[in-house]
Structure formats: structure tokens, C-alpha cells
Amino acid sequence: MRISIALSLLILAIGAAIGWQDHQRLEIVRASHDKLVAEAASSGITLDPGQSESGVRITKREREDKDAIARQTAVDFIAFAKEMEAMEKSGKGKDENMQKRILEVMDRMMSLDSGQLKILIAELRANKELKDEMRRGLIGFSIMTLANDHPQAALTLFTEASEDFKDDGMGKHVISTSLAKWAKDDPMAALAWVRENGKKFPDLVNDDAKRGLISGAAANDPKLAFSLIGELGMEDKSQSIRSIVEAARTPAERTTTLAALTEHLATLTDSDVRAETSRDAIRGLVQSAAKDGFEAGSKWISEAGFTPEQLAGIGSGGFTHTIKGAETGKWIEWMDKTLPAAKSDDGIRNMVTNWTRNDYQAAGTWLATTPEGPARDTSVRAYAETVASYDPETAAQWALTLPAGKDREQTMRNIYQNWPDGNPAAKEAFGKAHGIK
């Protein structure tokens, strides 16, 4: 367990050292921090043992000792950061001793409570020797140590250090993470914070940050989460819808979210907005269900009570990227039996195309045993057009199994157009044989 925590802390340390400049790095830090807290909690380890925050009284001497620890940690943290800057500038890599020291420093950081972190942040802000980028990264890390377990304290510290986060990705990430965590337990308090601070920090309390609040609220109250889309004035409503449905990860949660969606749709007066909202939400719920595997996923979709119009949206939107490759054939057969034919065609084509790209042999084996019918014809067209770029002869053989008519002719034409470079004579002969110019 100790090794796992150490590895997580190392990732966090690297994130702080580079200044957390881009979104991808921030997501790595966020995921690592979540894993760290969960693993520690499962082993009875408290990474932020600030007992004073739980209401336990401490003496004046204990408070002074804690303040002294915070100030000494700040001194050591600053010295370590300067050393990291120098090492980065020299181009030297981290040796085993440096990695050990990183873990020691981060262990000390994670043990501070919000009061101590406030002192540390003040020391960081007052230091003139650190580069601005490094200072912001360290302050951001200090606040992020609280975001998962004490989001309200993290936001309080953020507001006091907000000058360090103007036009800074770290500030946006702190707000988004804190609001998401806070909203899981107390969405109305998180909403009140946004109402109070949104105008103070318009560049930081943006749609991304507000989506964090919506996502957190959706975990326990999807009905409230849907209402927050309008309350918060979200510009990109489709992203907000996605945040809500992604919070529904079990069949029961998806059912609750679907019921909340139905109520929300009834409040929308614009028919176009209502249709778009319904489509985006249901696609997200179906994609989530598909991750459970064919048996569980198809069962939930079939029993969810979708209208024919909603089922049509499922077929045209597809959920190819969430299904397991080995189950693609089962999903295609299910779509053929369950969804309107005119709407399942695009979904089936997408599934077969992706399947063929990833495992053309498995897709071909399934095709060889599939009974004749519209679903098979659609699948053959997608398969043939996908393999045409590297095996046009095989593609043509499959295309010739299609019933004579427009679909077969168009498929042969697509094979000709996708013919691989390097053998123009074969392409020309194929075109002449099938009357393609």
C-alpha cells in the first residue's frame, strides 16, 4: 500500500514541479489525487489529519506548534522548489535520492490542515525568489490537497489567493474540482458560492467550473442537476447534459436520471431545444449502459421505456466506441431487431467499420454466419468498403454477395475509389470489369 501511495505522490510532485500548464497534466494530477485518497482511506490512512477542522479543540500551545510546523514546511518546500528549478534548468534527471526526497516533501504537504496550508500559501506568496510559474503551481498544489476531502476550505483558500490564478488553468481546475466534490454533499452550498463569487472571478468561474457543480449534484440528485443548467446560464448545454448522464453509472442511477430527464424535458418550451436535449441525454445513457456489456446493457435499454422516437435517436447516434469488440455482432443483431430500420443503418455501419478496423478477421467470421437480410447487407457494405484500402479483391468478393442493385453498384464504386496505391493496372482492370470509370 505504501508503494502505491508513493507512486501517486510522485505523480503529484511532478505535476507541481512543471507548473501544471495544460489540461492533460491537470487531469493526471486529479486522477492521481482521487486514487491516492481512496487507497489511503481503504487502509485506514489519513492523508490530511487536520483534526481541528472536525471541531476538536486544541490548546494555544498546540496551535503555535502547528503554525511553526507550517512555517518550517514552507521554508523547506521553497528550498526544495528552487532545487527542482535548478535541476530542470540543468537538464539532469531525477535520481533515486531525489525521488525519495520528493516523497518526503509531499508526505509533509499532505499532512497539513487548512489552517497550516493558509500559512504555507502566505509564505509562498511572500517569497520573491521563486519564479511566478513555480509559485502558482505550488500554491495550486497546496490548495488541491484539500479539494477532494475539504472542498469548501479549498475554495476559501482559493478566494484569498485568487490574484495568483488570473487567467491560469490551475485556478479553473481548483474551482471545478472543489465544486464537483462539494456539490456531491451539499449542492445548494456550492451553488451559493458560485452566486457569490461568479462575478468576482468571471474568467475562472466559467462553464467548465459550473459543470463541475452540475456533475457533483447529478451524483445524488439528477433532477436538481438538470435545473442548474438554466440556473447557471450554461452556454454549452450539450456538455452539461453529458456531465449529468456520465454521473449515472449503474442501472438504478440511469433509471433515476432518465426519470429526471423526462421531467426536465416537460419544462422546455422550445421544441428544437427539447429534441436536442433528449437526444444528447439518451445517447449518453445508452453509451453508459453499453459499457456494462451486452446482456446487462441491452436489458436496461429494452426496459427503460424509450419512445420510438428516442429509440430512433439511439440508432442514428450509435454507441460504437463504448461496446466491447467481441460483442459487436450481438449488438448489431439487437439493433436490427429493436430499432427502426431507417435509423439503425448508420449505427450498424459505424459498428462494423470500427470492428473491421480493429479486428477484420472476427468481423469477417461473424459476417460469414449472419443470415441474409437488411442488417447483413449494411454490414457487408461497411466491411467491404473498410478492407478495400488494403485488400480490394476480398472486398469485391464480399460486395458481390449483396443483392443486385444500387447498393451493390455503389459498394463496388467505393472499392474502386479506395483502391490502394501501387497497382494501377489492377485498379483499371477492376473498373473495366464492373463498368466503373
N, C-alpha and C positions, 0 to 999 in steps of 0.2 A: 504493500500500500504506500509505503514511504517513497518508493521509487516512482510510482505513478504520480504522486503529488509533486515530486521534484521535477519530473518532466514537464508537468503543466506549468509550474512556476518558471521553468526555464523559458518556455514559450512566451509567457507574460513578460519576462525580463527582456527578452529580445525585442518584443513589441515596444516596450518603453524606450529601449536604447535607440531604436531607429526613428523615434518620434511619431510613430503611428500616422504616417502620411496619407495612406489610402484606405479605401473601404475594405478591400480584401484582407489587409492586415488587421483591421479592426474586427472583422468577423472572426478571424482566427483567435484573436485575444478573447472575444466574447465567448466563443465556444469553449475555449480552454478554461476560462474562469468558471463557467457553468459546470463543466465536468469536475473541476477541482473542488468546488463547494459540495457537489453531490457525493463525490468519493469520500471526502473528508467526513461529511455528516454520517455516511453509512458505517464509518469506522469509529464514530464517537469522537472525532477530532474537530475542535472548533478553531476555525482559521481567523475569526475576528472576535476574540473573547472580551469585548468591551462591556463588562458586566454592569457598568454604571448606566448603560443605555437601557437596561432591563428594569431599572428602578431601584437597584440595590444601593444603599447609602455607602459612601466612602468618606474616610476622615480627611482632614485638611492635609495631614502628612502624606496620606496615600495619594491625594490629588497632586501634591507637589512632586512626589516621586514619579507619578505618571507623566507629568509635564516635563520633568527632567529627562525621562526616557525618550519622550517625543523629540526634545531639542537635540539630544545626542544622536538619535536616529537620523535627524535631519542633517547634522554635521557629517555623519558617516555616509549618508545617502548622496549628498552633494559631492563629497570627495570621490565616491565610487563613480558617480556620473561623469565627473571630469576625467577620471581614469579611462572610462569607457570611450569618451570622446577622443582622447589621445590615442587609444588603441585603434579605433576606427580610422582615424586620420593616418596612422602609420601603416595601415593595411594588414596588421597582424591578426591572426585568428585567435579564437578563444581556446586556451589550453585547459587541461583538466583542473588545474588550480583555480583558474578564472571562473570556470563553470561552478565550482564548489562555492566560491565567494558570491556568485550571483544568487545561488540558492539561499545562502545565509542572509544576504541583504533582503531578498524578497520574503523570507520567513519573518524577518523582523517587521517588514512593512505590513504583512498580512495580520500581524498580532496587534496592531494599533487600533484603538477605537476611534469614533468620530471626533471626540474632543482632541485626542492626540494628533489625528490627521489634520485637524484645523491648525494646530501649532506648526506641524511639519510644512503645510502648504504656505503658511505665512513666512516661514524661513526660506522656502524655495523662492517665493516671490521677491523677497528682500535681497537675495543673492544676486550680485551683479557680474559674477564670473562665468556663470553658465550661459550658453547660447540660448536665444529665445526659443528655438525649436525644441531643444532638450528640456528646458524649463517647463514648457507647455506639456510635453509628453509626460514628465514626471508628476506634474500636478494632476494631469488627467488620469494617470495610473493610480495616484493616491485616492482620487475620488471613485474610480472604478472599483477599488477594493470593497467599497460599501454598496455599490449599486445593486448587487444581487440580493443581499440579506437586509440591507438598510437603505432602500431607495429614497426614502424621504430625507434621511440625513445626507445622502449623496447629493440630492438636489439643493439642499440648504447650503452645503459647501460650494456647490457649483455657482449659485447666485452670488456668493461672497467673492468668488474668484472669476467671475464672468469676464472681466477685462482680458483675461489670458486666453479666452476662447473665441474671440471675434473672428468670424469667417474661418473657423477651424473645424475640421472633420471630427476631431476628438470631442469637442463640445456637443456636437449634434449626436454623437454616439452615446455620450454620457446621458443626455436627456432622454433619448429614445429607449435605452436600456432601463433606466430608472423608472420611467413612466410605465413601461411594459410590466416590470416587476411589481410596482406599486399598485397598478390597476388590477392585478390579479386578486389582491386582498381588499383594496379599497378604491374602486374606480372613481367614486364621486370625489374623494380627496385629491386624486390625481387630476381629475378634471378641474377642480377648483384651482390647483396650482397652474394649470395651463391658462385658465381665465385671468389669473392674476399676473402671470409673467409673460404671456404670449406677446403683448405689445412692448414689453421691455426688451425682449430678445427676438424680434421678428425673423431674423436670419437663422436663428438656432431652433426656435420652436416652430419648425416648418412642417410640411406634410409628413415627412419621414418620422419626425418625433411624435406627431399626433397619431400616426399609425401604430407606434409602439403602445400608446394608451389604448387604442381600439383593439389591438391584438391581445393585450393583457385582459381587458374587460371581457373579450369574447371567450376566454378560457372558462369562465363561470357564468356569464350572462350574455349570450349572443344577442338577445333582444335589445339590451342596452347598447351593445356594440354597434348594432345597425343604426340606432337612433343617434349615436355620436357622429356618424358620417355627416349628417346635416348640422348638428350642433357645433362641430368643429370647423365647418366650412371647407371640407376637403375638396381640393381641386380635381385630383385624380381619384374618382370614386371607384374605378375598377380595381385599383391597387388596394384600396381599403376593404373592398369586398373580399379580395383574395386573402387579406390578413385575417379576416373573420373566419372564413371557411378553413384556412390552414390550421386554425386553433382546434378544429374538430377532428380528433384523431382516432376515435373509436366509433363503432356503430351507434351507440347510445348518444354520443356527443353530436354526431352527424344528424341524427334524428331530431335532436333538440334544436340544432342550428337551422335545419330545414323548416321546422315549425316557426321559428323566429323570422326566417326569411319570408314565409307566407304572410305573416302579419305585417312585415315591413313593406312588402310589395303592395299591400292594400292601401298604404298611406301615400303612394306615389301617384300623382295625377297625370304626369306626362307619360303617355303610352310608350314612347321610344325609350325613355329612361327606365321605365318599368321592365320592358323587354330585355334591355341590355343588362340590367342588374340581375334579373332572373337567370339569364344565360351564363353570365360570369360566375355567379354563385353556384349554380348547379354543376357546371363543368368542374369547378374546384372540388365540390363534394364527391363527384363521381371519380375524379382523379385520386382523391384521398381513399375512397373505397377500393379502388383497383389495387392500391398498394397492399391491401390485406390478402391479395391472392384471388384467383378466380372464384373459388367456391364461396368464400365469405363476401367478397366484393360484389359479385353478381347477385347474390342473395339479398344484400342490402338494397341495391339499386332496384331490383324487381319488387321489393316490398315497401319501397319508400313512398309509393303513391304518386309518382310523377304523372303529369298530364301528357297526352300525346304530343302536344307542342313542346313540352320540356324534354321529352324523350328524343324528339327530332333534333333539338339543340345538342344533345349528347352525341348523336351520331355524326353531325356535321363538324362538331368541335373536336371530337376524338379525345382519347386519353392514352395515346400510344406510349408516351415516354414514361408512364408510371407502371406499366404492366411488366410482368416477368416474361422474358423471351420464350421460355418453354411453354407458356400458357397462351401464346398469341393465337394459336389455332382455335382454342376453346372460346376465346373472346370473339373471334371473327364469327364463329358459328352462333354464338349467343346474340351478337348484333344482328345477324341475318334473320334470326327468329323473332327478336324482340323489338327492333327499331323499324320505323318506316323505311322502306327500300330506298326511296329517293334521298333520304338523309344518311343512311348507313354507308352509302357508296364511298364517300370521301373518307370516312373513318376507316373503312376496311382497306382502302388503297394506302392510307398512311401507315396502317399497321403492317401490311405486307411489305411495303417499301423499306421501312425500318428493320423489320425482321430479316429481310433478304440481305440488307447491308451488313447486318451483324452475324447472320448465320444462314447463308443461302442454301446449304445442304438440308438443314432442318426445315426450312420453308418449302423447299422442293419436295421433300419427303411427305410433308403434310398435303401439298397440292396433289400429289400422285394418288392419294387415298380419299380425296374430297369428292363427294357426289356432284354431278353436274347441277348447275343452277346459277342464278344471278351472282351469288356470293363467290362461287368458284370463278366465274368469268371475270369478275372485278379483280380477284386475287391474281389470276393468270396475267392479266394486263399489267398489273403493278409489278409482278415478279419479272416478266419478260422485259419490261422497259428498264428495270433496275440492273439486270445482268447484262443488258445489251452493250454496255460500255466496255465490258471485258470478255464476254462470251456471246457474241451475236448469233452464232449458229444455234446454241442451246436456246437462246431467247426466241429465235424464229420457230424452233420446234414446238415450244410451248404456245406461241401465238397461233400456230396452225391448229391447235386443239380447240380454239374458240369457234363458235358458230359463224358461218359465213355471213358477212355483213359489214356494217360501218365500224364496229368495234375492232374486228379483226384487221380491217384495212388500216385503221388509224394506228393500231399497235405495230403493224409491220412498218408503217411510215416512221413511227418513232424509233424503232430499232435501227432503221436506215440512217436517220438523223443522228443517232447516238453511237454510230459505228466507231470503234476505236481507231485511232490514227495508226499508220504503219502498213496498212494493206488496202490501198485504194482500189486495186483491181478486184478484190473480193467484194468490196462495197458496191462497185459498179455492176458486177455480175448479179449481186443480190437485188439491186434496184431494177435491172432489166428483167430478172426472173419474175418479179412481182409487180411490174408495171409502175415503178416508182421513179420519178425524175427528180 
